[in-house]
Amino acid sequence: MKVVDEGMACVDCVMMIANGELPHDCDEERQKELEAIDIGWCVSGGDEDHDEFSWSSCDVCGSTLGGSRDKVVLLGDE
């Protein structure tokens, strides 16, 4: 496997990627979006790959809500 894509993910996506957990305040539509995340995503990086607050969209789900972002990579066979 190798890295085929990388980006910065919102807190909701990081929780889903890392732990398979949904946020407690997640509505039904958001739950469906998060459950559809490609299983190949992995949280990658340390403190230097964390942005405490950003308005940039999440590279995984596309959410434009402000919040923290963490580096993620997509692993694949390509």
ChimeraX commands (.cxc) that place a marker at each C-alpha (Angstrom):
marker #1 position 0.00,0.00,0.00 radius 0.5
marker #1 position 1.05,3.54,-0.61 radius 0.5
marker #1 position -0.30,7.05,-0.07 radius 0.5
marker #1 position -2.58,7.98,-2.98 radius 0.5
marker #1 position -3.98,11.20,-1.51 radius 0.5
marker #1 position -3.58,13.39,1.55 radius 0.5
marker #1 position -5.37,16.33,3.09 radius 0.5
marker #1 position -6.69,17.98,6.21 radius 0.5
marker #1 position -9.81,16.56,7.88 radius 0.5
marker #1 position -12.40,18.05,10.24 radius 0.5
marker #1 position -12.93,16.72,13.76 radius 0.5
marker #1 position -15.98,14.66,12.73 radius 0.5
marker #1 position -14.02,12.87,10.00 radius 0.5
marker #1 position -11.01,12.33,12.25 radius 0.5
marker #1 position -13.26,10.69,14.88 radius 0.5
marker #1 position -14.83,8.45,12.23 radius 0.5
marker #1 position -11.48,7.56,10.60 radius 0.5
marker #1 position -9.57,6.94,13.82 radius 0.5
marker #1 position -12.23,5.34,16.03 radius 0.5
marker #1 position -15.28,4.59,13.92 radius 0.5
marker #1 position -17.23,6.88,16.25 radius 0.5
marker #1 position -19.75,9.52,15.31 radius 0.5
marker #1 position -20.03,12.80,17.23 radius 0.5
marker #1 position -22.86,12.74,19.79 radius 0.5
marker #1 position -24.54,15.77,18.20 radius 0.5
marker #1 position -24.55,14.28,14.70 radius 0.5
marker #1 position -27.84,14.55,12.79 radius 0.5
marker #1 position -29.05,11.81,10.44 radius 0.5
marker #1 position -27.82,13.47,7.23 radius 0.5
marker #1 position -24.34,14.10,8.68 radius 0.5
marker #1 position -24.25,10.53,10.00 radius 0.5
marker #1 position -24.80,9.17,6.47 radius 0.5
marker #1 position -22.03,11.43,5.09 radius 0.5
marker #1 position -19.55,10.24,7.70 radius 0.5
marker #1 position -20.44,6.56,7.35 radius 0.5
marker #1 position -19.69,6.84,3.61 radius 0.5
marker #1 position -16.05,7.84,4.21 radius 0.5
marker #1 position -13.62,5.69,2.24 radius 0.5
marker #1 position -12.15,3.09,4.60 radius 0.5
marker #1 position -8.64,3.74,3.27 radius 0.5
marker #1 position -8.24,7.06,5.13 radius 0.5
marker #1 position -5.81,7.12,8.08 radius 0.5
marker #1 position -4.99,9.90,10.53 radius 0.5
marker #1 position -1.37,10.80,9.93 radius 0.5
marker #1 position 0.91,13.23,11.67 radius 0.5
marker #1 position 1.73,14.83,14.93 radius 0.5
marker #1 position 1.39,18.28,16.44 radius 0.5
marker #1 position 2.94,19.93,13.38 radius 0.5
marker #1 position 0.15,18.46,11.21 radius 0.5
marker #1 position -2.66,19.93,13.34 radius 0.5
marker #1 position -4.40,23.26,12.74 radius 0.5
marker #1 position -6.32,24.32,15.87 radius 0.5
marker #1 position -8.79,26.43,13.87 radius 0.5
marker #1 position -9.39,26.74,10.16 radius 0.5
marker #1 position -12.12,27.88,7.80 radius 0.5
marker #1 position -10.76,25.68,4.99 radius 0.5
marker #1 position -13.07,22.94,3.85 radius 0.5
marker #1 position -12.48,19.39,5.02 radius 0.5
marker #1 position -10.64,17.41,2.34 radius 0.5
marker #1 position -12.57,14.24,3.27 radius 0.5
marker #1 position -16.23,15.28,3.60 radius 0.5
marker #1 position -16.10,18.82,2.19 radius 0.5
marker #1 position -17.60,20.50,5.27 radius 0.5
marker #1 position -16.93,24.24,5.39 radius 0.5
marker #1 position -17.70,24.64,9.09 radius 0.5
marker #1 position -14.85,26.23,11.01 radius 0.5
marker #1 position -12.87,24.08,13.42 radius 0.5
marker #1 position -9.69,22.14,13.89 radius 0.5
marker #1 position -8.12,20.15,11.06 radius 0.5
marker #1 position -5.75,17.19,11.21 radius 0.5
marker #1 position -3.63,15.62,8.49 radius 0.5
marker #1 position -5.00,12.43,6.93 radius 0.5
marker #1 position -3.76,10.18,4.17 radius 0.5
marker #1 position -5.60,7.82,1.83 radius 0.5
marker #1 position -3.86,4.50,1.36 radius 0.5
marker #1 position -4.33,2.41,-1.76 radius 0.5
marker #1 position -2.74,0.08,-4.28 radius 0.5
marker #1 position -2.44,2.62,-7.12 radius 0.5
marker link #1:1,2 radius 0.2
marker link #1:2,3 radius 0.2
marker link #1:3,4 radius 0.2
marker link #1:4,5 radius 0.2
marker link #1:5,6 radius 0.2
marker link #1:6,7 radius 0.2
marker link #1:7,8 radius 0.2
marker link #1:8,9 radius 0.2
marker link #1:9,10 radius 0.2
marker link #1:10,11 radius 0.2
marker link #1:11,12 radius 0.2
marker link #1:12,13 radius 0.2
marker link #1:13,14 radius 0.2
marker link #1:14,15 radius 0.2
marker link #1:15,16 radius 0.2
marker link #1:16,17 radius 0.2
marker link #1:17,18 radius 0.2
marker link #1:18,19 radius 0.2
marker link #1:19,20 radius 0.2
marker link #1:20,21 radius 0.2
marker link #1:21,22 radius 0.2
marker link #1:22,23 radius 0.2
marker link #1:23,24 radius 0.2
marker link #1:24,25 radius 0.2
marker link #1:25,26 radius 0.2
marker link #1:26,27 radius 0.2
marker link #1:27,28 radius 0.2
marker link #1:28,29 radius 0.2
marker link #1:29,30 radius 0.2
marker link #1:30,31 radius 0.2
marker link #1:31,32 radius 0.2
marker link #1:32,33 radius 0.2
marker link #1:33,34 radius 0.2
marker link #1:34,35 radius 0.2
marker link #1:35,36 radius 0.2
marker link #1:36,37 radius 0.2
marker link #1:37,38 radius 0.2
marker link #1:38,39 radius 0.2
marker link #1:39,40 radius 0.2
marker link #1:40,41 radius 0.2
marker link #1:41,42 radius 0.2
marker link #1:42,43 radius 0.2
marker link #1:43,44 radius 0.2
marker link #1:44,45 radius 0.2
marker link #1:45,46 radius 0.2
marker link #1:46,47 radius 0.2
marker link #1:47,48 radius 0.2
marker link #1:48,49 radius 0.2
marker link #1:49,50 radius 0.2
marker link #1:50,51 radius 0.2
marker link #1:51,52 radius 0.2
marker link #1:52,53 radius 0.2
marker link #1:53,54 radius 0.2
marker link #1:54,55 radius 0.2
marker link #1:55,56 radius 0.2
marker link #1:56,57 radius 0.2
marker link #1:57,58 radius 0.2
marker link #1:58,59 radius 0.2
marker link #1:59,60 radius 0.2
marker link #1:60,61 radius 0.2
marker link #1:61,62 radius 0.2
marker link #1:62,63 radius 0.2
marker link #1:63,64 radius 0.2
marker link #1:64,65 radius 0.2
marker link #1:65,66 radius 0.2
marker link #1:66,67 radius 0.2
marker link #1:67,68 radius 0.2
marker link #1:68,69 radius 0.2
marker link #1:69,70 radius 0.2
marker link #1:70,71 radius 0.2
marker link #1:71,72 radius 0.2
marker link #1:72,73 radius 0.2
marker link #1:73,74 radius 0.2
marker link #1:74,75 radius 0.2
marker link #1:75,76 radius 0.2
marker link #1:76,77 radius 0.2
marker link #1:77,78 radius 0.2
view
